[in-house]
Structures are given as structure tokens and as C-alpha cells.
Amino acid sequence: MLNEKMVGLGTARSVIRELFEYGNQRAAVVGRENVFDFSLGNPSVPAPASVNETIVDLVQTSDPVLLHGYTSAPGAQDVRDAIAASINRRQGTSFSGKNLYMTCGAAASLTCSLNGLCLPGDEVIVIAPYFPEYQVFIEHTGAKMVLVPADTEAFQIDFAALEERITDKTKCLIVNSPNNPCGVVYSEETIQTLAQLLRTKEQAYGHPIYLISDEPYREIVFDGAFVPYLTKYYDDTLVCYSYSKSLSLPGERIGYVLVPDECADAELVFAAVAGAGRALGYVCAPSLLQRVAARCCEDTSDLSVYAENRRLLLDGFREMGIDCVTPGGTFYAFPKTLEPDDVAFAEKAKSLDLLVVPGSGFGCPGFVRVAYCVPTEQIRRSLPVFRKLADLYRK
């Protein structure tokens, strides 16, 4: 007898992946240049030169046994020290390597954190719109996901709705800023209000409520947007980070969990994260990539490409009368659909070989996600197709 839940997860693809595979199928029929695929958040900008240069240098100058061998379970100490020092320089914090647990990307960071913190019957609050895999990660722990509806005007946080959903069963809350799928950055005022609300609820219920900050898009921001570093606003914060987006390394799977000393039961929380990594088989993140991350952690890919893509897309949407909150970061736009049924809207777009992801999958119907991490020429060539889609509704 197999684990039917796992069979279900293994056979049911996400809407995003289904669209991506459909795009590959259509490309074989009509040509890749005639399919406008905005489904997958796969960076189109190459990694900065420093990444390849570092890999070459490490391979040529390092002891291969050490370079490719196991590191300590939480990660190589010199790597953790270097990344902590970098965070301190950029954020004005005072972490050390012992606060970091190296992981196989953001998914591992989140699952290690959730499995370390949660017990069956606990509740984890998620704010729409949200990355769909959160539900899978949460329910695997035996905890229950509690959804806060989206503030569809500004995509900040609906605090009245949030407060209603915090109970004595609330173990943690996940925030994602800059946000996938809408690209909005939570303002400092939003973070301050959130921190005060959580402190009040901690006192009322007599136990910690942990804030998990999922931030693989931290460096991808526009127009000087400020992304608050949450450990400076709320002590009981865990930071889950990945270099997949900032360094364009999604296939290399390298990131970390940061547990501050100020966090309630910090040493036990760190031990729980490490224990979850052990139980899930995530011990010892890839050795070579740990060292690449340590050397390149202050570099980014060429983010000007995403800025130009965003400008072209938003200007086009405005001309077509498509409403879209301006994304302060990431490489996603989240325009409002031209009919209430976002799935039907996405299907109509699909008939034009224009692939966008329905917002319902992100807990926010009435919108679609457009991943503009594509070549700029694809953005330019897609605008007449978006216009054709808009004209279908005007007629």
C-alpha cells in the first residue's frame, strides 16, 4: 500500500508547470517564437560573470576532496561566517555564522523551518496572494493553513482580516516580500503594524508566534524600493533565503535559514530546523555552491533587464486599459482580468498562445500572473497579442 497523499502530489502538477509544459508542446507545433510563455519564474538573465569565474577558480585551486566533499551538516563554517558578515554590512545587523543553516534553496529553507516549528493541529497563516506550494509544505507537517484574503487595492495586508485569523493555535505566519505573484513590496508601515499585532497576540496567548520571511526576491527591486529586514522589527523571525533569483541560479538549489539570537528559544529553534533538515534528507547543502554563494552573495544578475521588461509591460497594459498594481520588485506583474473568471480569461489568452497563470491558484481570483523574466524582445512581440486579447472583451 502506497502513501496515497504522496501519489496524489506526484501525479497532480501545478497549474504553473502544466502551462509551461503546454507551451513546450505548442512550440513544437507553431514555433517557439509564436508562443508567448509567461508561466514560469525562471530567470532569463544569466548569472553574473563572478559566478562562473568563482566556480572556475574553486575547481582549479581547491583541494577537490574538500571542494566536493561533505561539509558540516548546517554548512561550512567559513561559508556561514562570510554570509553572516555580508548580511551585517548590508542590513546593519549583528549575526554570526552560528545563526545560519545552509539549505538546498528556498523550498528546503521553508520546509525545514515549518517542519521544525509545527506540530499536527497547529495553524500557519498565509496572506494572499501566495506561492501555491506553501499549502503543500504546511500540510505535510500536519498543521493547517489559514488564509488571509488579499487586499486587492494595494496588496499590502488586510489587518482586520489577519487579526480575526490569529488564534491560540497559530504557530507561525509566512510573509513574502517582494511578493510572488504580485511583485508588491510590503511598506515599512505595514511591517511595523504587523510586528506590533504579533507581539500583542504573543502576550495574549502566552507563546511565541514565529514570523517566517520568505525572501528570494529581496534584491530584485525597482525605483529604489525599500525592503525592510524583518528581524529588525520583530524578534521571533526566521529568514528563508535563496540565491536562485538574485544570482539566476534556480537549478543549483542553494540558500539558507537564518535564526536570530533574539528569537524565542533560538537555540532550540535552530536545533529544530537542523533536525528537520536531517529528517527530510537536506543535510549538507551542495558544497561547491555553498562556496560560490559565500563569494558572490553581494552580486546580482543584470536587473536592468527586468526593469525594462516591467516598463514595457506596464506601459502596454495602461494603453490597453488593463489595471495592474505597479510591482515594486520581483519579475512578476499581476494584472486584473477583464472578466471576473480569471481561469476563463487565462484560457482565452491560451487560445492566442499567450500563457498567463490564473490568480485563483495564488488564492486571489480575478487576476493573472505574468512572469516577465523573459527576453525583452518577447515582451515587445507579445504586446500586440495582449492587445488582441483586450479587444476580444471590448467587442
C-alpha beads as a LAMMPS data file, in Angstrom:
LAMMPS data file: protein, C-alpha beads

395 atoms
394 bonds

1 atom types
1 bond types

-500.0 500.0 xlo xhi
-500.0 500.0 ylo yhi
-500.0 500.0 zlo zhi

Masses

1 110.0

Atoms # bond

1 1 1 0.000 0.000 0.000
2 1 1 1.477 3.320 -1.071
3 1 1 1.105 6.686 0.593
4 1 1 -1.879 7.906 -1.407
5 1 1 -1.290 11.511 -0.404
6 1 1 2.200 11.386 -1.912
7 1 1 0.870 9.645 -5.029
8 1 1 -1.611 12.483 -5.396
9 1 1 1.077 15.127 -5.060
10 1 1 3.291 13.297 -7.535
11 1 1 0.613 12.964 -10.189
12 1 1 -1.073 16.368 -9.860
13 1 1 1.111 19.021 -11.450
14 1 1 0.807 22.644 -10.502
15 1 1 -1.072 24.952 -12.847
16 1 1 2.192 26.788 -13.490
17 1 1 4.043 23.625 -14.559
18 1 1 1.101 22.466 -16.676
19 1 1 1.150 25.748 -18.593
20 1 1 4.901 25.524 -19.043
21 1 1 4.607 22.000 -20.486
22 1 1 1.735 23.125 -22.724
23 1 1 3.951 25.927 -24.012
24 1 1 6.639 23.389 -24.943
25 1 1 4.061 21.315 -26.798
26 1 1 2.708 24.331 -28.696
27 1 1 6.234 25.490 -29.546
28 1 1 6.816 22.178 -31.330
29 1 1 3.736 22.858 -33.448
30 1 1 3.772 26.606 -34.173
31 1 1 7.384 27.509 -33.386
32 1 1 8.902 28.793 -30.148
33 1 1 8.770 32.394 -31.387
34 1 1 4.970 32.191 -31.706
35 1 1 4.314 31.084 -28.133
36 1 1 4.339 33.864 -25.520
37 1 1 5.037 31.914 -22.369
38 1 1 4.817 33.937 -19.147
39 1 1 4.145 30.945 -16.909
40 1 1 7.343 30.045 -15.097
41 1 1 9.503 32.237 -12.858
42 1 1 12.710 31.006 -14.445
43 1 1 15.283 33.839 -14.707
44 1 1 16.158 34.680 -18.310
45 1 1 19.118 36.861 -17.309
46 1 1 22.339 34.852 -16.943
47 1 1 24.213 34.618 -13.679
48 1 1 26.767 37.401 -13.141
49 1 1 30.225 36.703 -14.509
50 1 1 31.532 36.413 -10.953
51 1 1 29.622 33.140 -10.506
52 1 1 31.308 31.296 -13.380
53 1 1 34.648 32.888 -12.541
54 1 1 34.329 31.714 -8.949
55 1 1 33.397 28.189 -9.998
56 1 1 36.421 28.013 -12.313
57 1 1 38.732 29.395 -9.628
58 1 1 37.432 26.983 -6.993
59 1 1 37.784 23.985 -9.298
60 1 1 41.301 24.979 -10.365
61 1 1 42.716 26.000 -6.988
62 1 1 40.910 23.964 -4.335
63 1 1 41.590 20.517 -2.961
64 1 1 38.974 18.516 -4.900
65 1 1 38.345 16.204 -1.960
66 1 1 37.456 19.158 0.239
67 1 1 35.650 21.084 -2.510
68 1 1 33.330 18.248 -3.424
69 1 1 33.172 16.530 -0.047
70 1 1 30.617 16.820 2.717
71 1 1 30.578 19.978 4.782
72 1 1 29.252 20.177 8.322
73 1 1 25.525 19.420 8.401
74 1 1 24.484 23.094 8.827
75 1 1 27.006 24.185 6.185
76 1 1 30.704 25.007 6.074
77 1 1 31.595 27.321 8.952
78 1 1 33.634 29.730 6.801
79 1 1 30.705 29.993 4.347
80 1 1 28.218 30.723 7.118
81 1 1 30.572 33.303 8.636
82 1 1 31.071 35.057 5.288
83 1 1 27.346 35.241 4.510
84 1 1 26.538 36.465 8.023
85 1 1 29.176 39.201 7.683
86 1 1 27.660 40.241 4.349
87 1 1 24.158 40.467 5.842
88 1 1 25.542 42.577 8.685
89 1 1 27.231 45.001 6.278
90 1 1 24.097 45.446 4.197
91 1 1 21.412 45.349 6.888
92 1 1 23.113 46.770 9.974
93 1 1 22.629 43.539 11.927
94 1 1 24.967 41.540 14.152
95 1 1 24.630 37.904 13.132
96 1 1 27.341 35.270 13.118
97 1 1 27.719 32.035 11.212
98 1 1 26.006 30.123 14.003
99 1 1 22.728 31.855 13.089
100 1 1 22.734 30.322 9.590
101 1 1 21.702 26.879 8.371
102 1 1 22.614 26.349 4.696
103 1 1 19.906 24.705 2.578
104 1 1 19.081 23.403 -0.891
105 1 1 17.241 26.586 -1.890
106 1 1 14.158 28.371 -0.570
107 1 1 11.913 25.300 -0.694
108 1 1 14.270 23.485 1.662
109 1 1 14.538 26.584 3.854
110 1 1 10.748 26.771 4.187
111 1 1 10.192 23.059 4.717
112 1 1 12.982 22.825 7.303
113 1 1 11.539 25.819 9.146
114 1 1 7.925 24.611 9.032
115 1 1 8.779 21.043 9.983
116 1 1 10.986 22.293 12.784
117 1 1 8.316 24.594 14.229
118 1 1 4.972 22.914 13.581
119 1 1 3.051 20.104 15.225
120 1 1 -0.159 18.472 13.989
121 1 1 -3.052 20.756 14.889
122 1 1 -1.010 23.965 14.699
123 1 1 -2.098 26.727 12.348
124 1 1 0.098 28.591 9.867
125 1 1 -1.206 31.868 8.480
126 1 1 -0.592 32.725 4.835
127 1 1 -1.529 36.035 3.188
128 1 1 -2.992 36.044 -0.320
129 1 1 -1.735 36.213 -2.939
130 1 1 0.726 33.476 -2.001
131 1 1 3.072 30.939 -3.584
132 1 1 0.895 27.801 -4.000
133 1 1 3.482 25.354 -2.652
134 1 1 3.074 26.898 0.815
135 1 1 -0.041 24.769 1.276
136 1 1 1.839 21.572 0.392
137 1 1 4.714 22.455 2.725
138 1 1 2.382 23.325 5.616
139 1 1 0.020 20.374 5.337
140 1 1 2.941 17.931 5.187
141 1 1 3.734 18.913 8.793
142 1 1 0.205 18.116 9.954
143 1 1 -0.527 21.784 10.514
144 1 1 -3.424 23.670 8.935
145 1 1 -3.008 26.561 6.506
146 1 1 -5.155 29.590 7.385
147 1 1 -5.604 32.044 4.519
148 1 1 -5.920 35.812 4.866
149 1 1 -7.749 37.252 1.813
150 1 1 -5.848 39.692 -0.365
151 1 1 -6.028 43.450 -0.120
152 1 1 -6.631 43.796 -3.843
153 1 1 -6.306 47.590 -3.838
154 1 1 -2.642 47.820 -2.828
155 1 1 -1.665 44.217 -1.990
156 1 1 -0.443 45.202 1.445
157 1 1 -2.017 43.324 4.439
158 1 1 -5.677 43.404 5.443
159 1 1 -5.012 43.668 9.184
160 1 1 -8.639 43.319 10.234
161 1 1 -8.838 40.002 8.384
162 1 1 -5.462 38.927 9.745
163 1 1 -6.353 39.675 13.354
164 1 1 -9.534 37.620 13.051
165 1 1 -7.489 34.606 11.997
166 1 1 -4.837 34.647 14.710
167 1 1 -5.786 32.166 17.451
168 1 1 -4.091 30.307 20.286
169 1 1 -3.309 27.610 17.678
170 1 1 -1.295 29.988 15.491
171 1 1 2.299 28.759 15.393
172 1 1 3.651 30.960 12.627
173 1 1 2.882 33.311 9.781
174 1 1 4.587 33.383 6.370
175 1 1 5.222 36.662 4.585
176 1 1 6.729 37.010 1.138
177 1 1 8.021 40.464 0.186
178 1 1 8.762 41.307 -2.594
179 1 1 5.769 39.146 -3.346
180 1 1 5.273 36.297 -5.767
181 1 1 2.878 36.696 -7.634
182 1 1 2.047 40.425 -7.417
183 1 1 5.518 41.948 -7.085
184 1 1 4.443 44.316 -4.310
185 1 1 6.880 45.202 -1.520
186 1 1 5.417 45.472 1.974
187 1 1 5.944 49.001 3.256
188 1 1 7.776 49.732 6.485
189 1 1 4.467 50.873 7.982
190 1 1 2.921 47.503 7.085
191 1 1 5.797 45.632 8.732
192 1 1 5.661 47.808 11.857
193 1 1 1.918 47.229 12.187
194 1 1 2.373 43.504 11.633
195 1 1 5.113 43.270 14.254
196 1 1 3.026 45.125 16.852
197 1 1 -0.012 42.918 16.182
198 1 1 2.042 39.735 16.574
199 1 1 3.648 40.966 19.809
200 1 1 0.186 41.721 21.191
201 1 1 -1.077 38.262 20.264
202 1 1 2.025 36.592 21.729
203 1 1 1.309 38.285 25.045
204 1 1 -2.378 37.384 24.888
205 1 1 -1.761 33.686 24.171
206 1 1 1.436 33.268 26.174
207 1 1 3.538 31.632 23.481
208 1 1 5.718 32.693 20.536
209 1 1 4.195 33.299 17.136
210 1 1 7.008 32.909 14.632
211 1 1 7.242 35.062 11.531
212 1 1 8.784 33.281 8.534
213 1 1 10.115 35.751 5.983
214 1 1 10.362 34.091 2.566
215 1 1 12.526 36.442 0.547
216 1 1 14.215 35.032 -2.551
217 1 1 13.354 38.257 -4.415
218 1 1 14.871 40.671 -1.866
219 1 1 17.452 42.061 -4.302
220 1 1 15.107 42.378 -7.284
221 1 1 13.531 45.772 -6.635
222 1 1 12.883 48.880 -8.717
223 1 1 12.804 52.652 -8.295
224 1 1 14.752 52.489 -5.055
225 1 1 12.105 50.427 -3.248
226 1 1 12.987 49.743 0.401
227 1 1 12.569 46.164 1.634
228 1 1 12.508 46.109 5.471
229 1 1 14.686 43.443 7.087
230 1 1 12.177 41.785 9.352
231 1 1 14.486 40.654 12.169
232 1 1 14.966 44.353 12.989
233 1 1 11.219 44.793 13.562
234 1 1 10.164 41.516 15.183
235 1 1 12.398 39.263 17.280
236 1 1 10.660 35.953 16.572
237 1 1 11.545 35.986 12.875
238 1 1 13.150 33.300 10.728
239 1 1 14.523 34.389 7.349
240 1 1 14.343 31.914 4.458
241 1 1 16.548 32.965 1.561
242 1 1 17.619 31.568 -1.801
243 1 1 20.182 32.711 -4.372
244 1 1 18.008 31.311 -7.185
245 1 1 16.664 34.677 -8.311
246 1 1 19.299 37.251 -7.344
247 1 1 22.129 35.210 -8.899
248 1 1 19.969 33.451 -11.543
249 1 1 20.781 30.022 -10.117
250 1 1 17.386 28.317 -9.736
251 1 1 18.708 24.925 -10.785
252 1 1 21.597 24.965 -8.334
253 1 1 19.438 24.978 -5.189
254 1 1 21.366 26.988 -2.608
255 1 1 20.020 29.144 0.210
256 1 1 19.778 29.355 3.984
257 1 1 17.601 29.705 7.069
258 1 1 18.578 32.468 9.475
259 1 1 17.577 32.149 13.147
260 1 1 18.448 35.314 15.137
261 1 1 19.675 35.107 18.746
262 1 1 16.736 37.336 19.726
263 1 1 14.234 34.720 18.552
264 1 1 12.329 32.951 21.356
265 1 1 14.136 29.687 22.231
266 1 1 16.652 30.494 19.481
267 1 1 18.997 27.579 20.155
268 1 1 16.130 25.097 20.245
269 1 1 14.584 26.593 17.104
270 1 1 17.905 26.282 15.291
271 1 1 18.208 22.699 16.505
272 1 1 14.659 22.000 15.284
273 1 1 15.463 23.447 11.846
274 1 1 18.606 21.308 11.715
275 1 1 16.667 18.261 12.894
276 1 1 14.054 18.818 10.191
277 1 1 16.853 19.047 7.624
278 1 1 18.130 15.710 8.879
279 1 1 14.703 14.061 8.796
280 1 1 13.916 15.418 5.329
281 1 1 17.294 14.447 3.901
282 1 1 18.510 18.018 3.388
283 1 1 21.702 17.695 5.473
284 1 1 24.751 19.352 3.880
285 1 1 23.764 21.705 1.073
286 1 1 25.870 21.357 -2.120
287 1 1 29.453 22.060 -1.112
288 1 1 30.611 23.816 -4.292
289 1 1 27.556 26.075 -4.357
290 1 1 27.951 26.976 -0.688
291 1 1 31.369 28.401 -1.522
292 1 1 30.090 30.156 -4.633
293 1 1 27.329 31.775 -2.565
294 1 1 29.824 32.916 0.056
295 1 1 31.966 34.697 -2.539
296 1 1 29.134 36.090 -4.689
297 1 1 26.491 36.898 -2.077
298 1 1 26.667 40.637 -2.738
299 1 1 26.457 40.315 -6.533
300 1 1 23.316 40.156 -8.663
301 1 1 22.399 39.391 -12.227
302 1 1 21.712 42.308 -14.572
303 1 1 18.457 43.525 -13.026
304 1 1 18.113 46.361 -15.565
305 1 1 16.650 43.805 -17.985
306 1 1 13.758 43.117 -15.634
307 1 1 13.273 46.861 -15.073
308 1 1 12.938 47.427 -18.824
309 1 1 10.594 44.471 -19.201
310 1 1 8.437 45.827 -16.405
311 1 1 8.305 49.282 -18.013
312 1 1 7.287 47.930 -21.419
313 1 1 4.639 45.649 -19.958
314 1 1 3.089 48.223 -17.611
315 1 1 3.036 50.911 -20.314
316 1 1 1.317 48.453 -22.626
317 1 1 -1.247 47.483 -20.003
318 1 1 -2.090 51.133 -19.349
319 1 1 -2.643 51.762 -23.052
320 1 1 -4.938 48.732 -23.244
321 1 1 -6.947 49.670 -20.168
322 1 1 -5.715 46.695 -18.151
323 1 1 -5.425 47.549 -14.441
324 1 1 -2.228 46.441 -12.725
325 1 1 -0.717 47.474 -9.400
326 1 1 2.877 48.551 -10.060
327 1 1 5.220 45.820 -8.818
328 1 1 7.965 47.232 -6.621
329 1 1 10.081 44.124 -7.085
330 1 1 10.379 40.538 -8.399
331 1 1 9.835 39.831 -12.093
332 1 1 6.066 39.326 -11.905
333 1 1 3.083 41.501 -12.757
334 1 1 -0.420 40.688 -11.509
335 1 1 -2.942 42.452 -13.747
336 1 1 -6.668 42.382 -13.100
337 1 1 -8.567 40.217 -15.565
338 1 1 -11.098 41.709 -17.950
339 1 1 -13.798 39.364 -16.686
340 1 1 -14.478 38.039 -13.161
341 1 1 -13.459 34.470 -14.051
342 1 1 -9.650 34.537 -14.157
343 1 1 -9.471 30.901 -15.286
344 1 1 -11.694 31.656 -18.288
345 1 1 -9.598 34.752 -19.025
346 1 1 -6.395 32.686 -18.946
347 1 1 -7.994 30.108 -21.251
348 1 1 -8.916 32.827 -23.724
349 1 1 -5.320 34.072 -23.597
350 1 1 -4.147 30.494 -24.084
351 1 1 -6.146 30.290 -27.316
352 1 1 -3.861 33.064 -28.597
353 1 1 -0.753 31.171 -27.403
354 1 1 -0.403 33.735 -24.614
355 1 1 0.315 31.809 -21.407
356 1 1 -0.508 33.518 -18.102
357 1 1 -1.308 31.889 -14.754
358 1 1 -4.772 32.324 -13.173
359 1 1 -4.719 34.176 -9.853
360 1 1 -7.045 31.601 -8.291
361 1 1 -4.031 29.330 -7.871
362 1 1 -2.433 32.024 -5.719
363 1 1 -5.550 32.460 -3.583
364 1 1 -6.545 35.619 -5.440
365 1 1 -9.171 35.182 -8.172
366 1 1 -9.760 37.940 -10.702
367 1 1 -6.073 38.362 -11.570
368 1 1 -3.388 36.588 -13.595
369 1 1 0.341 36.322 -13.019
370 1 1 2.648 37.393 -15.836
371 1 1 6.256 36.273 -15.291
372 1 1 8.255 38.828 -17.269
373 1 1 11.627 37.153 -16.664
374 1 1 11.847 36.598 -20.413
375 1 1 13.914 38.173 -23.216
376 1 1 12.879 41.800 -23.736
377 1 1 12.091 41.092 -27.373
378 1 1 9.427 38.615 -26.226
379 1 1 7.779 41.408 -24.229
380 1 1 7.735 43.679 -27.289
381 1 1 6.348 40.962 -29.554
382 1 1 3.714 39.935 -27.014
383 1 1 2.106 43.368 -26.656
384 1 1 0.034 43.095 -29.873
385 1 1 -1.222 39.719 -28.607
386 1 1 -2.213 41.217 -25.228
387 1 1 -3.946 43.975 -27.199
388 1 1 -5.793 41.381 -29.281
389 1 1 -6.921 39.707 -26.070
390 1 1 -8.174 43.036 -24.675
391 1 1 -10.004 43.759 -27.944
392 1 1 -11.895 40.471 -27.633
393 1 1 -13.507 41.847 -24.480
394 1 1 -14.163 45.292 -25.897
395 1 1 -16.060 43.742 -28.798

Bonds

1 1 1 2
2 1 2 3
3 1 3 4
4 1 4 5
5 1 5 6
6 1 6 7
7 1 7 8
8 1 8 9
9 1 9 10
10 1 10 11
11 1 11 12
12 1 12 13
13 1 13 14
14 1 14 15
15 1 15 16
16 1 16 17
17 1 17 18
18 1 18 19
19 1 19 20
20 1 20 21
21 1 21 22
22 1 22 23
23 1 23 24
24 1 24 25
25 1 25 26
26 1 26 27
27 1 27 28
28 1 28 29
29 1 29 30
30 1 30 31
31 1 31 32
32 1 32 33
33 1 33 34
34 1 34 35
35 1 35 36
36 1 36 37
37 1 37 38
38 1 38 39
39 1 39 40
40 1 40 41
41 1 41 42
42 1 42 43
43 1 43 44
44 1 44 45
45 1 45 46
46 1 46 47
47 1 47 48
48 1 48 49
49 1 49 50
50 1 50 51
51 1 51 52
52 1 52 53
53 1 53 54
54 1 54 55
55 1 55 56
56 1 56 57
57 1 57 58
58 1 58 59
59 1 59 60
60 1 60 61
61 1 61 62
62 1 62 63
63 1 63 64
64 1 64 65
65 1 65 66
66 1 66 67
67 1 67 68
68 1 68 69
69 1 69 70
70 1 70 71
71 1 71 72
72 1 72 73
73 1 73 74
74 1 74 75
75 1 75 76
76 1 76 77
77 1 77 78
78 1 78 79
79 1 79 80
80 1 80 81
81 1 81 82
82 1 82 83
83 1 83 84
84 1 84 85
85 1 85 86
86 1 86 87
87 1 87 88
88 1 88 89
89 1 89 90
90 1 90 91
91 1 91 92
92 1 92 93
93 1 93 94
94 1 94 95
95 1 95 96
96 1 96 97
97 1 97 98
98 1 98 99
99 1 99 100
100 1 100 101
101 1 101 102
102 1 102 103
103 1 103 104
104 1 104 105
105 1 105 106
106 1 106 107
107 1 107 108
108 1 108 109
109 1 109 110
110 1 110 111
111 1 111 112
112 1 112 113
113 1 113 114
114 1 114 115
115 1 115 116
116 1 116 117
117 1 117 118
118 1 118 119
119 1 119 120
120 1 120 121
121 1 121 122
122 1 122 123
123 1 123 124
124 1 124 125
125 1 125 126
126 1 126 127
127 1 127 128
128 1 128 129
129 1 129 130
130 1 130 131
131 1 131 132
132 1 132 133
133 1 133 134
134 1 134 135
135 1 135 136
136 1 136 137
137 1 137 138
138 1 138 139
139 1 139 140
140 1 140 141
141 1 141 142
142 1 142 143
143 1 143 144
144 1 144 145
145 1 145 146
146 1 146 147
147 1 147 148
148 1 148 149
149 1 149 150
150 1 150 151
151 1 151 152
152 1 152 153
153 1 153 154
154 1 154 155
155 1 155 156
156 1 156 157
157 1 157 158
158 1 158 159
159 1 159 160
160 1 160 161
161 1 161 162
162 1 162 163
163 1 163 164
164 1 164 165
165 1 165 166
166 1 166 167
167 1 167 168
168 1 168 169
169 1 169 170
170 1 170 171
171 1 171 172
172 1 172 173
173 1 173 174
174 1 174 175
175 1 175 176
176 1 176 177
177 1 177 178
178 1 178 179
179 1 179 180
180 1 180 181
181 1 181 182
182 1 182 183
183 1 183 184
184 1 184 185
185 1 185 186
186 1 186 187
187 1 187 188
188 1 188 189
189 1 189 190
190 1 190 191
191 1 191 192
192 1 192 193
193 1 193 194
194 1 194 195
195 1 195 196
196 1 196 197
197 1 197 198
198 1 198 199
199 1 199 200
200 1 200 201
201 1 201 202
202 1 202 203
203 1 203 204
204 1 204 205
205 1 205 206
206 1 206 207
207 1 207 208
208 1 208 209
209 1 209 210
210 1 210 211
211 1 211 212
212 1 212 213
213 1 213 214
214 1 214 215
215 1 215 216
216 1 216 217
217 1 217 218
218 1 218 219
219 1 219 220
220 1 220 221
221 1 221 222
222 1 222 223
223 1 223 224
224 1 224 225
225 1 225 226
226 1 226 227
227 1 227 228
228 1 228 229
229 1 229 230
230 1 230 231
231 1 231 232
232 1 232 233
233 1 233 234
234 1 234 235
235 1 235 236
236 1 236 237
237 1 237 238
238 1 238 239
239 1 239 240
240 1 240 241
241 1 241 242
242 1 242 243
243 1 243 244
244 1 244 245
245 1 245 246
246 1 246 247
247 1 247 248
248 1 248 249
249 1 249 250
250 1 250 251
251 1 251 252
252 1 252 253
253 1 253 254
254 1 254 255
255 1 255 256
256 1 256 257
257 1 257 258
258 1 258 259
259 1 259 260
260 1 260 261
261 1 261 262
262 1 262 263
263 1 263 264
264 1 264 265
265 1 265 266
266 1 266 267
267 1 267 268
268 1 268 269
269 1 269 270
270 1 270 271
271 1 271 272
272 1 272 273
273 1 273 274
274 1 274 275
275 1 275 276
276 1 276 277
277 1 277 278
278 1 278 279
279 1 279 280
280 1 280 281
281 1 281 282
282 1 282 283
283 1 283 284
284 1 284 285
285 1 285 286
286 1 286 287
287 1 287 288
288 1 288 289
289 1 289 290
290 1 290 291
291 1 291 292
292 1 292 293
293 1 293 294
294 1 294 295
295 1 295 296
296 1 296 297
297 1 297 298
298 1 298 299
299 1 299 300
300 1 300 301
301 1 301 302
302 1 302 303
303 1 303 304
304 1 304 305
305 1 305 306
306 1 306 307
307 1 307 308
308 1 308 309
309 1 309 310
310 1 310 311
311 1 311 312
312 1 312 313
313 1 313 314
314 1 314 315
315 1 315 316
316 1 316 317
317 1 317 318
318 1 318 319
319 1 319 320
320 1 320 321
321 1 321 322
322 1 322 323
323 1 323 324
324 1 324 325
325 1 325 326
326 1 326 327
327 1 327 328
328 1 328 329
329 1 329 330
330 1 330 331
331 1 331 332
332 1 332 333
333 1 333 334
334 1 334 335
335 1 335 336
336 1 336 337
337 1 337 338
338 1 338 339
339 1 339 340
340 1 340 341
341 1 341 342
342 1 342 343
343 1 343 344
344 1 344 345
345 1 345 346
346 1 346 347
347 1 347 348
348 1 348 349
349 1 349 350
350 1 350 351
351 1 351 352
352 1 352 353
353 1 353 354
354 1 354 355
355 1 355 356
356 1 356 357
357 1 357 358
358 1 358 359
359 1 359 360
360 1 360 361
361 1 361 362
362 1 362 363
363 1 363 364
364 1 364 365
365 1 365 366
366 1 366 367
367 1 367 368
368 1 368 369
369 1 369 370
370 1 370 371
371 1 371 372
372 1 372 373
373 1 373 374
374 1 374 375
375 1 375 376
376 1 376 377
377 1 377 378
378 1 378 379
379 1 379 380
380 1 380 381
381 1 381 382
382 1 382 383
383 1 383 384
384 1 384 385
385 1 385 386
386 1 386 387
387 1 387 388
388 1 388 389
389 1 389 390
390 1 390 391
391 1 391 392
392 1 392 393
393 1 393 394
394 1 394 395
